[in-house]
Amino acid sequence: MAHHSLDLLDKKILRLIAEDARIPFLEVARVCNVSGAAIHQRIQKLNNLGVLKGSQFVIDPERVGYETCAYVGLNLKNPEDFDSVVDALRNIPEVVECHYTTGDYDMFIKIYALNNHHLLNIIHDKLQPLGLARSETIISFGSAFDRQLSIAGIPVEDEE
């Protein structure tokens, strides 16, 4: 993965839009003391570099009925099936994250389920048929916090 150098203006822009993705570009321009066109160009540059990965509204799973959040460590019977298992996991709507990991698991996933019974059905009916040697499920009681990466610690190319 390529690392991209950010200048002071990029960092300022990222701080502002990370705090409020719906902030008008003209407000960002005013705070940064540059033109609106400059902000549009910088945002486009950050998108093209892959520093920014789109924008989206965040749905609160609990507010739409998904009361159970679980993390599941997966071990595959055949590690060479890794890519096909990842593709299959993408087709399970309750699986919202999949991570390649070191340690005890081949991969680690995050699942939202309506309740514990629904979670059991997902594990039994959707995960086990993928060719798992074993899995370990950890149910989350709640998130202490969930945040974007802090821009404060990212080095700026103008700083020494």
Phi, psi and omega in degrees: 000135181279140175263134181248132177285136178247140174265180184301319180294316177303314183295319178298314180300313181298320177300314183294313183283338175290326178287324182208098182295344181262008179296131179296142180302326179294327176291319177299316180300317181298313181296324182273353179060044175224175181284159175299323179297321179297320179295315178304315180296316181295317179299316178298317179299314180296325174294312182298325178284346183084007177294317174261135180243068176072190176216149183203158170275144181258121179273132175278108185305321182295324181290342178250018170103358180268096188273344184245126173244129181223150173248134184232123173272129183246136171241126182272145173296316181238101181302338178291348177274008186310307184297320180290328177292318178300316178299318179294321179297325178299334182270003176258107188299333181285342177276114185254344177215148174217126183238138168282137185225165167256172176094220190286343187238152173285324177207163183227127184237159175243133184233141167249132179230156180298323181195183182295324178297316177298319178300315178302316179297320179298313181296312183289314188269333185248326182271311183304321179294351181283357179093047180272137171283319176194166176216157176227126184251133177238120179270132179272133174277342180159158181269126176291321172196160180212119186213165172286160172299134179291131179283340185304322184273355182284127181295148178249137185294342179278344182268149178250000000 
